[in-house]
Amino acid sequence: MYPKYLTGAFVAGTALLCLSAAQADPIIADAKDGVTASFDIVETAITTKGTTAVFSTRVRGEAGKDKPDATGKFEGSEVYAYVWPTSLDSSEIGFDKKQGIVALAVTFHPDFDDAANGAKNRHIWHPHWVVLTKDKACGAGLKVVDIPKGTKPKVPKTWPGVPLLIDSPEYPTTFTGDKVDVEIPLAFINGIKGASFDGVTAGLKVNGNLHAPLLCVTDVFKIASGDLSLPGKVQSTK
């Protein structure tokens, strides 16, 4: 069911990227027993305070408890993620314009490192900016945008050198009980003020043949809005 559902959700989300979201408060979602508790989103929000933006998601269980099993190799390995799709343009995070849906993702993948400048991060939950687009070859109909061989698109300074539109900034990321938070200086994403967003928990997988699409969204555990319509609106707090 995922390819059909997510393709429709992607179209709905894309159509609303430039519209004002109607929901001013955090996105509240009903708990679902069929979803693993650590990925069962019950609330997600993006707020700004002073010079900082805070991306937050609360789940029914213990956030970050469940992680993918290590396989011992890069190809075919899995990634688990807490994701905030947004209405930001890809140029606002250091890539070329209009490359796809910009999302912040907090990920865990025990089989490979993708930190900036060759640093290690396979042992911890860590943040990425990713650019997503639809692809029928992926189990859930979405992928992280590939960089074709021989091309040199614009990339941010903390791009990890992989052939994907992915960034590896070192933003403070904390897991506290049922909640995950990421703090980002507004100087890096000033366009987030007034932006629209959603919340997603998902599983991704590296292509077993290491060909494009290299990194697919294979399972969607939960979408906070239910339809990826980006109904949340970034709010300022005192």
N, C-alpha and C positions, 0 to 999 in steps of 0.2 A: 504493500500500500504506500510505502514511502515515496517512490519516484513520482507517482501521480499526485500525491498530496503536496509534496514539497514544490513541484513545478508550479502548481496553482498558487501555493503560498508565496513563491518567489515573485510571480507576476503581480500578485496583489500588493506585496511589499514594495516592489519597484514602482508601481503606479502611484504609491503614496509618498514616495521619497521627498517630493517637493511640496507636499501639502502640510498644512498646520495640523498637528495632532489634537484630537478633541479632549484627550484625557490629560489632566494637569497633575494628577497625583501619581504615585508609583503604580505600576501594573500589579494588580492583585489577581492571583489565580487559585482556583480550588485545588486542594490536594487530590491526588489520584493514586489509589492503592496499586494500580498496575505499573506504576513508574517506580524505579529504585529510589528509595527515600533520599539518598544523597544528591539526586538529580531532579527531584520533584519540586520544581519552582513554585513557591507560594507568593513571592513578592520580588519585584526587581525595580531598580530605580537608578537614575543618574542625577546627581545634584551638584551644584557649585557652591563653594563657600570661600570667600576671599579670593585667593589666587589658585585654588585647587578644585578640580573636578573629582567627584567620588562615584565610581561605578559599584553598585551593590546588588547582590542577589541573595535572597534567603530561600532555603529549601526545607522540606519536611523533616529531613534527617540531619546527619552530620555532614556538613559541606567538606568535600575533599577526601572523604573516607575511602571511596572506591576508586581504584586505579587500574589501568589495563595491565595484563600480565606481560612480562618480558618474554620476547621470542628469541633473543640473541642475535637478531639481524635487523637491518634497516628495512629492507623490502618486505612488504606485508605486515609491518608493525602497526600497532594501534595508538590512537591519541584520544584522550577524553578531554572535554572542554566545557567550561562555563562561558557563554558567549553573549555579548550585547551588540546586536546589529543596530546600526545607526543610519541617519540620513546624511552623514558627513560625505563630502566628496573625497575621492581618493587623493586628490591634490593637497588636501588639508593634513594628510599624514605623510607626505613626502613622495608620493608616486605621481604619475601622470594623471590628468583629469579623466573623469568618467570611465573608470576601469571596472566598476562593479559596486556591490554593497560593501561598505566599510564596517568592520566589526572589531571590537576588542574581544579577545579570547584569552582566558586563563586556562592553560593546558598542562597536561602531564603525559609524558611519553618516555618510558624507561629504556628504549632501545636506541636512542640517538640524541645528540646535542644540536641545538640550533640557536644558541645564544650569539650575541654580537662579538666580533673579534675573536672567535675561536674559544670562548669561555664555555664552561660546562653547565648544563641545566637539566639533564635527564633525570636527576634525582629529586627535583622539587617541582611544585606547581609554579608556573611563571606566566607572565603576560606576553601577548603578541598583538599587534595590529595585523589583520588579514583582510584581503579583498576577495570577496566571494562572487561567483557567477554560476548560472545554471549549466549543467552538463548531464545529458541523459545517460552517459556512461557510468555515472556515480549512483550508488545505491539509494541515496536520498535526493538525487537530482541536483546537488550543488557541489562545487569544488572550490578550492583555493586557486586563484588565477595563476596559470602557468606562465613562465617567461620562455618564449620559444628560443631554441638554440640559435646563436648567432646574432641575437638582438640585444640592445643595451638600453632598456627603458630607464627612466628616472627612478632612483631608489633612495630611501633615507640613509643617513649615516650609520644607523644601527641595523641595516639590512644584514642578515647572517650569511649571505653569499650563496643561498640555495636558489634554484630556478623557479621561484614562486614570488608572488606579491605578498610578502610577509615581512614584518619588522619585529625586532627583538629589543625593545627599550627596557630599561631597568626601572620599572615603576614599583613602588611599595605595594605588595600584595599580601593580604592577611586572611587567614581562615580562623574564625572564632565561632565555635559551636555550629549553628545552622547557617552561618553567613560567610560570604566571601566578599571582600572589598578591595578595590584597586584605586590608588590615589595618583592623579596625573596633574602636573602643573598646567594651568590654563594657558601659559605662554606657548605650550606645545600644541594645544588644540583649542584655540580661541573660538573656532567655529562651533564648538559643542554647545555654546549658550543658545538656548531656544531650539536645539535640535530634537528630532524625534528618535525613539529607540524602541527596542523590544528585548526580550530575554529568552535565551535558548540554552538547553544542555544537549550535548551531542557527542557522538563517537565518530572519529575519522580514521582513515586507513591509508597507509602509503601503498602505492601501486606495486604489486608483486613483481612486475617487469621493469619498474622504475621508468615508465614512459608516461607521457601526458595522457589523461590527467594524473599528475603525480600524487596529489593529496585530495582524496574524496571525502565528502561527508557521507558516511555510510548508514548511520543511525541517528535519528532525532529522538531523544528521550522525552523532551517536553519543550513546547513553545508557550511562553507566558501568556501571550495574547490569544493563542489557539490558531492563528492564521498568518503570522508574520506580517501583520499590518502596521507595525511600528506605532502603536497608539500612545506610547509614553511620551512625555514632554519634559525635557531637562528643566529642572527648577533650581532657583537660587534659595539658599538658606542663610539665615543670619548667624 
